[in-house]
Amino acid sequence: MSLARTIRGKAASHACSLLALAFAAGFAASTAADELPKRKVGLWEINVHMQGVPNMGPMQQCIDQNTDNLMLQHAKNTDCRAVEVKRAGSTVSIHLVCKMQGSTATTDGVFEGSFDSSYKGRMTTRFNPPWNGMSISTIAHEARWIGPCKPGQKPGDLIMPSMGGFNLNELMKQQR
């Protein structure tokens, strides 16, 4: 597997988690905009654990509000629908159903914590029929705000250990 393909795969796993949260939050906005979880602007450290994939260590992502808004817009442009979004205190539960490349992906996830300092989430997606040979995927991640973005970083920059970095915002714009 090429390095570029590996980076895209790992980024896709992380992006899926964030997109699902942003997508769920977008649907919740129509009923309770003041209850939406919003990540604090700045540099976030994110540990992603995908079942069956070796842990690559913590990633860092520089975000601003436009970064999360771009992810929400990207999610709205996909063939997904939110079936259920619930918020109870610091916990957001989601249930999504998406069509992707001939498969139906049903995702159930729970995110909890303070989106201005740290949160964690776990998502399980079932594919019917299997997508690229995968019938189920489980992704867990923990994220914590570590401060302002570093000098020279721009919103959307994602730095992955031993793989370098790229800009997630630009990647999403290319996929439109």
C-alpha positions as CSV (number, residue, x, y, z in Angstrom):
1,M,0.0,0.0,0.0
2,S,1.4,3.4,-0.9
3,L,2.1,6.0,1.7
4,A,-0.4,8.4,0.1
5,R,-3.1,5.7,0.1
6,T,-2.3,5.0,3.8
7,I,-2.5,8.6,4.7
8,R,-5.8,9.0,2.9
9,G,-7.1,5.8,4.7
10,K,-6.1,7.0,8.1
11,A,-7.4,10.5,7.4
12,A,-10.7,9.0,6.1
13,S,-11.1,7.1,9.4
14,H,-10.6,10.3,11.4
15,A,-12.7,12.4,9.0
16,C,-15.5,9.9,9.1
17,S,-15.7,10.3,12.9
18,L,-15.7,14.1,12.7
19,L,-18.0,14.2,9.7
20,A,-20.5,12.0,11.5
21,L,-20.4,14.3,14.6
22,A,-20.7,17.4,12.4
23,F,-23.5,15.9,10.4
24,A,-25.4,14.8,13.5
25,A,-24.9,18.3,15.0
26,G,-26.2,19.9,11.8
27,F,-29.5,18.0,12.0
28,A,-29.8,18.8,15.7
29,A,-29.3,22.5,14.8
30,S,-32.8,22.6,13.4
31,T,-34.2,21.8,16.8
32,A,-31.7,23.2,19.4
33,A,-28.9,25.2,17.9
34,D,-27.8,26.4,21.4
35,E,-27.2,22.7,22.5
36,L,-24.7,21.9,19.7
37,P,-21.3,20.7,20.7
38,K,-18.6,23.0,19.2
39,R,-14.9,22.3,19.4
40,K,-12.8,25.1,20.7
41,V,-10.7,26.9,18.0
42,G,-7.0,25.9,18.1
43,L,-4.8,22.8,18.1
44,W,-6.4,19.4,19.1
45,E,-4.5,16.2,19.8
46,I,-6.6,13.2,18.6
47,N,-5.9,9.5,19.2
48,V,-7.8,7.2,16.8
49,H,-8.2,3.5,17.4
50,M,-9.7,1.6,14.5
51,Q,-10.5,-2.1,15.1
52,G,-8.0,-4.3,13.2
53,V,-5.6,-1.4,12.4
54,P,-2.4,-0.7,14.4
55,N,-2.5,2.5,16.4
56,M,-0.3,5.1,14.7
57,G,-0.1,7.5,17.7
58,P,-1.7,10.9,18.3
59,M,-2.5,13.2,15.4
60,Q,-2.8,17.0,15.7
61,Q,-5.4,19.1,13.9
62,C,-5.6,22.8,13.7
63,I,-9.2,23.9,13.6
64,D,-11.3,27.0,13.4
65,Q,-15.1,27.3,13.3
66,N,-14.9,27.3,9.5
67,T,-13.2,23.9,9.6
68,D,-16.1,22.3,11.4
69,N,-18.6,24.2,9.2
70,L,-16.8,22.9,6.1
71,M,-17.1,19.3,7.4
72,L,-20.8,19.9,8.1
73,Q,-21.3,21.2,4.5
74,H,-19.4,18.2,3.1
75,A,-21.6,15.9,5.1
76,K,-24.7,17.6,3.8
77,N,-23.5,17.0,0.3
78,T,-23.3,13.2,0.8
79,D,-26.0,10.7,0.5
80,C,-26.7,10.5,4.2
81,R,-29.6,11.0,6.5
82,A,-29.6,11.3,10.3
83,V,-32.2,9.1,11.8
84,E,-31.6,10.1,15.4
85,V,-29.6,12.6,17.4
86,K,-29.9,12.9,21.1
87,R,-28.1,15.1,23.6
88,A,-28.1,14.4,27.3
89,G,-25.8,16.7,29.3
90,S,-22.3,16.2,27.8
91,T,-23.3,13.1,25.8
92,V,-24.3,13.2,22.1
93,S,-25.7,9.9,20.6
94,I,-26.2,9.6,16.9
95,H,-27.6,7.1,14.4
96,L,-26.9,7.7,10.8
97,V,-27.6,5.8,7.6
98,C,-25.6,6.6,4.5
99,K,-25.4,5.2,0.9
100,M,-21.8,4.9,-0.3
101,Q,-20.5,3.1,-3.4
102,G,-23.3,0.5,-3.6
103,S,-23.4,-0.1,0.2
104,T,-25.6,1.1,3.0
105,A,-23.6,2.2,6.0
106,T,-25.4,2.3,9.3
107,T,-23.5,4.1,12.0
108,D,-24.2,4.4,15.7
109,G,-22.0,6.5,17.9
110,V,-21.7,8.2,21.2
111,F,-19.5,11.3,21.9
112,E,-19.0,12.6,25.4
113,G,-17.1,15.3,27.1
114,S,-16.5,19.0,26.9
115,F,-16.0,20.1,23.3
116,D,-13.9,23.0,24.4
117,S,-11.3,20.9,26.3
118,S,-11.6,17.2,25.7
119,Y,-14.0,14.6,24.4
120,K,-14.1,10.9,23.4
121,G,-16.2,9.0,21.0
122,R,-16.9,5.5,19.8
123,M,-18.6,4.7,16.5
124,T,-19.7,1.4,15.0
125,T,-20.6,1.2,11.3
126,R,-22.2,-1.8,9.7
127,F,-22.0,-2.1,5.9
128,N,-24.6,-3.9,3.8
129,P,-23.5,-5.3,1.5
130,P,-19.8,-5.2,2.8
131,W,-17.9,-2.2,1.6
132,N,-14.4,-2.9,0.2
133,G,-14.6,-6.3,2.0
134,M,-15.6,-4.8,5.3
135,S,-18.9,-5.6,7.0
136,I,-18.3,-3.7,10.3
137,S,-15.9,-1.0,11.5
138,T,-15.4,0.3,15.0
139,I,-13.6,3.5,15.6
140,A,-12.8,5.0,19.0
141,H,-11.1,8.3,19.6
142,E,-10.1,10.6,22.3
143,A,-9.4,14.3,21.6
144,R,-8.0,17.1,23.8
145,W,-7.4,20.8,23.1
146,I,-3.7,21.5,23.6
147,G,-3.6,25.3,22.8
148,P,-3.5,27.7,19.9
149,C,-2.4,26.4,16.5
150,K,1.4,26.5,16.0
151,P,3.0,29.3,14.0
152,G,2.7,28.5,10.3
153,Q,-0.3,26.1,10.8
154,K,-3.6,26.9,9.1
155,P,-7.0,25.6,9.9
156,G,-7.6,22.1,8.6
157,D,-3.9,21.1,8.9
158,L,-3.7,17.5,10.1
159,I,-0.3,16.2,11.3
160,M,0.0,12.4,11.6
161,P,3.0,10.7,13.3
162,S,5.6,9.3,10.9
163,M,3.4,10.2,7.9
164,G,3.6,13.9,7.7
165,G,0.6,16.2,7.2
166,F,-1.9,17.6,4.9
167,N,-4.9,19.9,5.0
168,L,-8.2,18.2,5.6
169,N,-10.2,21.2,4.4
170,E,-8.4,21.1,1.0
171,L,-8.9,17.4,0.8
172,M,-12.7,17.8,1.3
173,K,-12.8,20.5,-1.3
174,Q,-11.1,18.2,-3.8
175,Q,-13.7,15.5,-3.1
176,R,-16.7,17.7,-4.1
